Amino acid sequence: MSLCLDDPELGLPADDNFRDKLDVLRAEGRRLCEPSRLAIDKDVTKRVFAALIHISYIYAHNIHGFSDYVIEVNPRHVMFYKRMLGFRDFGGERPCTRVGAPAVLLRLELDYMGEQIRKFGGQMEHAPGERSFYPYFFPLRDEPGITTRLIQGRD
């Protein structure tokens, strides 16, 4: 996984196909970042996947103050991101010039992600019926230590 942080000169990978939509968010003062190249081996557990996403959230939102994730996904993956993390439709479907396939732009407000982490984080066995990845995220009490280690560049 790569986490691309919006930059006035470089932009984001999704700008190639959805700049008009992303510029609307930028004009509203939103700070955008884009998880990309998310490739997970089929044998990776939900806990490992959730940890990866949670760490990217801490880095983007808690350390650098970004407000939104935006992602381009193949239409067949849209429901996964909506159900498991709470992404919402944002830019419709367009051809993706980088891969020559259709892409859908999705958005997730990181404040919403924080709410879900506070509600469900660390409750793998204690959140029956919750189908998202949020119960597999770290408990909220772990965030300060993770944040400190990320800032200090430690393992």
C-alpha positions in Angstrom: 0.0 0.0 0.0 1.1 3.5 -0.8 -0.4 6.6 0.8 -0.3 9.5 -1.5 -0.6 12.9 0.3 -2.1 15.7 -1.8 0.5 18.2 -3.0 -0.3 21.5 -4.9 2.3 20.7 -7.5 2.0 16.9 -7.8 -1.7 16.3 -6.9 -2.9 12.8 -6.5 -3.0 9.8 -8.8 -6.8 10.1 -9.0 -6.4 13.6 -10.5 -5.6 11.9 -13.8 -9.2 10.9 -14.2 -11.2 12.9 -11.5 -9.4 16.3 -11.1 -12.7 18.2 -11.5 -14.3 16.2 -8.6 -11.2 16.5 -6.3 -10.9 20.2 -7.0 -14.4 20.7 -5.6 -13.2 19.2 -2.3 -10.0 21.2 -2.3 -12.0 24.4 -2.8 -14.0 23.5 0.3 -10.7 23.3 2.2 -10.6 19.5 2.5 -7.1 18.0 2.7 -7.0 14.9 0.5 -4.9 11.7 0.5 -5.2 8.6 -1.6 -4.4 5.1 -0.5 -3.2 3.4 -3.6 -1.6 0.1 -4.8 -3.4 -1.7 -2.0 -2.6 -5.3 -2.7 -3.3 -7.9 0.0 -2.5 -11.5 -0.3 -5.6 -13.7 0.0 -4.1 -15.3 3.1 -3.7 -12.1 5.0 -6.0 -11.9 8.0 -8.6 -9.2 8.7 -6.5 -8.1 11.6 -3.4 -7.4 9.5 -5.4 -5.6 6.8 -7.2 -3.5 9.5 -3.8 -2.7 11.2 -2.4 -1.4 7.9 -5.4 0.8 7.3 -5.5 2.1 10.9 -1.8 3.0 10.7 -2.4 4.9 7.5 -5.3 6.7 9.2 -3.1 7.7 12.1 -0.4 8.9 9.8 -2.7 10.9 7.5 -5.3 12.3 10.0 -3.6 12.4 13.4 -0.1 13.4 12.4 -0.6 15.4 9.2 -4.2 16.7 9.5 -5.6 15.2 6.3 -9.4 15.2 6.2 -10.4 12.7 3.5 -9.3 9.5 1.7 -10.2 9.3 -1.9 -9.7 6.1 -3.9 -10.2 4.9 -7.5 -11.4 1.4 -7.6 -12.6 -1.0 -10.2 -16.5 -1.1 -10.0 -16.4 -4.8 -8.9 -14.6 -3.7 -5.6 -16.9 -0.7 -4.8 -19.2 -2.7 -2.4 -16.2 -4.1 -0.5 -14.9 -0.6 0.4 -18.4 0.8 1.2 -19.3 -2.1 3.5 -16.0 -2.7 5.2 -14.8 0.8 5.7 -17.7 3.2 4.9 -16.5 4.8 1.7 -19.2 6.6 -0.3 -19.7 7.3 -4.0 -18.1 10.6 -5.0 -17.2 10.8 -8.6 -19.1 8.2 -10.6 -17.5 5.8 -13.0 -15.0 6.8 -15.7 -12.3 5.1 -17.7 -9.0 4.9 -15.8 -6.3 6.0 -18.2 -3.5 4.4 -16.1 -4.9 0.8 -16.3 -7.3 0.9 -19.2 -10.3 -0.3 -17.1 -13.3 1.4 -15.6 -12.8 3.2 -12.2 -15.1 4.6 -9.6 -14.1 7.4 -7.3 -14.9 6.9 -3.7 -14.5 9.1 -0.7 -14.2 8.5 3.1 -14.2 11.4 5.6 -11.5 10.6 8.1 -13.6 12.1 10.9 -16.1 9.3 10.2 -13.3 6.7 10.3 -12.2 8.1 13.7 -15.8 7.7 15.0 -15.9 4.1 13.9 -12.5 3.4 15.5 -13.7 4.9 18.8 -16.9 2.9 18.6 -15.5 -0.5 17.5 -11.7 -0.5 17.6 -10.2 -3.5 19.4 -13.6 -5.3 19.8 -13.1 -8.3 17.5 -14.9 -10.7 19.8 -17.3 -8.1 21.3 -19.0 -6.6 18.3 -21.2 -9.4 17.0 -23.1 -8.5 13.9 -20.7 -5.6 13.0 -19.5 -6.6 9.5 -17.0 -3.8 8.9 -13.3 -4.0 9.5 -13.5 -1.5 12.4 -13.6 -4.1 15.2 -10.2 -5.4 13.9 -8.6 -2.0 14.2 -6.4 -1.2 17.2 -8.2 -0.1 20.4 -8.2 3.7 20.7 -5.9 3.5 23.7 -3.1 2.2 21.4 -3.2 5.2 19.1 -0.9 7.5 21.2 1.9 5.0 21.3 1.5 4.2 17.5 1.5 7.9 16.8 4.6 8.5 18.8 6.5 5.6 17.1 5.5 6.9 13.6 6.6 10.4 14.5 9.9 9.1 15.8 10.4 6.7 12.9 10.6 3.7 15.2 9.3 0.1 14.8 
